[in-house]
Amino acid sequence: MAREGIQRLVLTSRRGPGAPGAAELEAELVALGPSVELVACDVADPEALGALLDRLRREGPPLRAVFHSAGLVDDELIARLDPEQLRGPSLPKVGPAWQLHAATRDLELDAFVLYSSAAGTLAQIGQANYAAANAYLDALCQLRREAGLPGLSMAWGLWAGPSMATSVRAQLESQGVSAMEPAPAIAGLRRAVALGDAHVVLGAFDWAKVRFGGRGQLLAILQSEGVEAEEAAADSSFDLDALPRGERGPAIQAFVLDAVARTLRLSPEEADPKRSLTALGLDSMTSVELRDELRERGAFEVRLADLLRGVSVAELSEQLLAAYEGELDGDEVSEAPASPWLWCPAP
Ligand SMILES: NC(=O)c1ccc[n+]([C@@H]2O[C@H](COP(=O)([O-])OP(=O)(O)OC[C@H]3O[C@@H](n4cnc5c(N)ncnc54)[C@H](OP(=O)(O)O)[C@@H]3O)[C@@H](O)[C@H]2O)c1
């Protein structure tokens, strides 16, 4: 923005000019042309934010763009979140974003950009509170666009360099989210502003590795949009009906083994069909992924608790075959589970 001829740049944070590196940043920006003001303002305090906005309105020049990027993370599994932690990441985002929206909706803005996160779309483990805060921003920009106002919820993946994501960088990278360097990230932001969409997710994702809970849904959206999602297309042709009876057992085992190997990121050598899934590394989170994989690609319904009870790929495959052929307990497969621990829809 400083490079693009704006006259006045007001940057806020709780520490304002007292933040480490603030003076250097100010000098760097002033050298590019605009007047720069660093303000200590807690945007989660409606009075402080209101007073700042009133002052800017009085002083001029007219406000032309709003960028909101305040945020914090406080990761915890959802079952362990206390009310304060649940609210924490929303405080710098939800109220302030609405206040900025309400205070500027009558102005002729060129841009209204909220820094959101891919976590709001991809459901990263341990980030339910952060995901909710960001999903609010995504929805707010939708509302603004529907009202004909500028609004972009820029849902970032992972940035390079020190940031709030530093502590989870290694974890994210192992899950297929690579860090973006500033130049391509800013180029992407420009493009997103020009696109006019309310919500854009921008990140460097390796879809073969991404393990977030929302992956299935996201790939489905990409496919429905006509975007190639190579992994989603893979193996969608699993069709037991087309196989002779004697070939179904090996086909199910190969299918289940592949699903387990993909879910647990195992090499073919590591994916031993005789070892229990838990010994191979299945846990409560990856069991959800495996259950979804079996359901989406194979139309098999398996209960999570049963996947975690020490069953191996070979045993699971036998049970699926038996359920498929309606042989378990001598019954046809029905609406109710034929087995105490798994069932599959009638072929
Ligand atoms: N870094 C990433 O990879 C990444 C990925 C996805 C999304 N994002 C989003 O991008 C935004 C910036 O992330 P970041 O990594 O740059 O974060 P960061 O390094 O922690 O910086 C956050 C900034 O927000 C300010 N801030 C926090 N609470 C505030 C409040 N209540 N009022 C005013 N300022 C406040 C902080 O300054 P003070 O402490 O002085 O207030 C700090 O300058 C966040 O909204 C984040 O959700 C980042």
The ligand as an SDF file (V2000), in Angstrom:
LIG
                    3D

 48 52  0  0  0  0  0  0  0  0999 V2000
    1.0550  -16.3250   10.1640 N   0  0  0  0  0  0  0  0  0  0  0  0
    0.3590  -17.1740    9.4400 C   0  0  0  0  0  0  0  0  0  0  0  0
    0.8900  -18.1330    8.8530 O   0  0  0  0  0  0  0  0  0  0  0  0
   -1.1170  -16.9510    9.3150 C   0  0  0  0  0  0  0  0  0  0  0  0
   -1.8580  -17.9550    8.7020 C   0  0  0  0  0  0  0  0  0  0  0  0
   -3.2220  -17.7930    8.5690 C   0  0  0  0  0  0  0  0  0  0  0  0
   -3.8170  -16.6200    9.0160 C   0  0  0  0  0  0  0  0  0  0  0  0
   -3.0750  -15.6690    9.6190 N   0  0  0  0  0  0  0  0  0  0  0  0
   -3.7920  -14.4590   10.1050 C   0  0  0  0  0  0  0  0  0  0  0  0
   -3.0670  -13.3030    9.7610 O   0  0  0  0  0  0  0  0  0  0  0  0
   -3.1570  -12.3320   10.8070 C   0  0  0  0  0  0  0  0  0  0  0  0
   -1.7610  -11.9060   11.2400 C   0  0  0  0  0  0  0  0  0  0  0  0
   -1.0680  -13.0820   11.6890 O   0  0  0  0  0  0  0  0  0  0  0  0
    0.4500  -13.0210   12.1930 P   0  0  0  0  0  0  0  0  0  0  0  0
    0.9940  -14.3780   12.0910 O   0  0  0  0  0  0  0  0  0  0  0  0
    1.1370  -11.8710   11.5550 O   0  0  0  0  0  0  0  0  0  0  0  0
    0.2180  -12.7020   13.7200 O   0  0  0  0  0  0  0  0  0  0  0  0
    1.2000  -12.0980   14.7870 P   0  0  0  0  0  0  0  0  0  0  0  0
    2.6090  -12.1260   14.3250 O   0  0  0  0  0  0  0  0  0  0  0  0
    0.8590  -12.6980   16.1070 O   0  0  0  0  0  0  0  0  0  0  0  0
    0.7060  -10.6130   14.7920 O   0  0  0  0  0  0  0  0  0  0  0  0
   -0.5730  -10.3060   15.2240 C   0  0  0  0  0  0  0  0  0  0  0  0
   -0.6600   -8.8130   15.3100 C   0  0  0  0  0  0  0  0  0  0  0  0
   -1.9460   -8.4650   15.8050 O   0  0  0  0  0  0  0  0  0  0  0  0
   -1.8100   -7.5260   16.8380 C   0  0  0  0  0  0  0  0  0  0  0  0
   -2.9270   -7.7210   17.7140 N   0  0  0  0  0  0  0  0  0  0  0  0
   -3.2960   -8.8560   18.3640 C   0  0  0  0  0  0  0  0  0  0  0  0
   -4.3840   -8.6310   19.0960 N   0  0  0  0  0  0  0  0  0  0  0  0
   -4.7220   -7.3360   18.8940 C   0  0  0  0  0  0  0  0  0  0  0  0
   -5.7580   -6.5020   19.3800 C   0  0  0  0  0  0  0  0  0  0  0  0
   -6.6780   -6.9610   20.2290 N   0  0  0  0  0  0  0  0  0  0  0  0
   -5.7950   -5.2280   18.9730 N   0  0  0  0  0  0  0  0  0  0  0  0
   -4.8560   -4.7340   18.1190 C   0  0  0  0  0  0  0  0  0  0  0  0
   -3.8690   -5.4740   17.6240 N   0  0  0  0  0  0  0  0  0  0  0  0
   -3.7930   -6.7570   18.0260 C   0  0  0  0  0  0  0  0  0  0  0  0
   -0.4470   -7.8450   17.4780 C   0  0  0  0  0  0  0  0  0  0  0  0
    0.1960   -6.7450   18.0730 O   0  0  0  0  0  0  0  0  0  0  0  0
    0.0430   -6.4560   19.6370 P   0  0  0  0  0  0  0  0  0  0  0  0
    0.4340   -7.7020   20.3460 O   0  0  0  0  0  0  0  0  0  0  0  0
    0.9590   -5.3010   19.9080 O   0  0  0  0  0  0  0  0  0  0  0  0
   -1.3660   -6.1020   19.8300 O   0  0  0  0  0  0  0  0  0  0  0  0
    0.3730   -8.2410   16.2450 C   0  0  0  0  0  0  0  0  0  0  0  0
    0.9060   -7.0910   15.6430 O   0  0  0  0  0  0  0  0  0  0  0  0
   -3.9580  -12.9730   11.9240 C   0  0  0  0  0  0  0  0  0  0  0  0
   -5.2670  -12.4970   11.8490 O   0  0  0  0  0  0  0  0  0  0  0  0
   -3.9120  -14.4510   11.6080 C   0  0  0  0  0  0  0  0  0  0  0  0
   -5.0980  -15.0980   12.0520 O   0  0  0  0  0  0  0  0  0  0  0  0
   -1.7410  -15.8030    9.7840 C   0  0  0  0  0  0  0  0  0  0  0  0
  1  2  1  0
  2  3  2  0
  2  4  1  0
  4  5  1  0
  4 48  2  0
  5  6  2  0
  6  7  1  0
  7  8  2  0
  8  9  1  0
  8 48  1  0
  9 10  1  0
  9 46  1  0
 10 11  1  0
 11 12  1  0
 11 44  1  0
 12 13  1  0
 13 14  1  0
 14 15  2  0
 14 16  1  0
 14 17  1  0
 17 18  1  0
 18 19  2  0
 18 20  1  0
 18 21  1  0
 21 22  1  0
 22 23  1  0
 23 24  1  0
 23 42  1  0
 24 25  1  0
 25 26  1  0
 25 36  1  0
 26 27  1  0
 26 35  1  0
 27 28  2  0
 28 29  1  0
 29 30  1  0
 29 35  2  0
 30 31  1  0
 30 32  2  0
 32 33  1  0
 33 34  2  0
 34 35  1  0
 36 37  1  0
 36 42  1  0
 37 38  1  0
 38 39  2  0
 38 40  1  0
 38 41  1  0
 42 43  1  0
 44 45  1  0
 44 46  1  0
 46 47  1  0
M  CHG  2   8   1  16  -1
M  END
$$$$
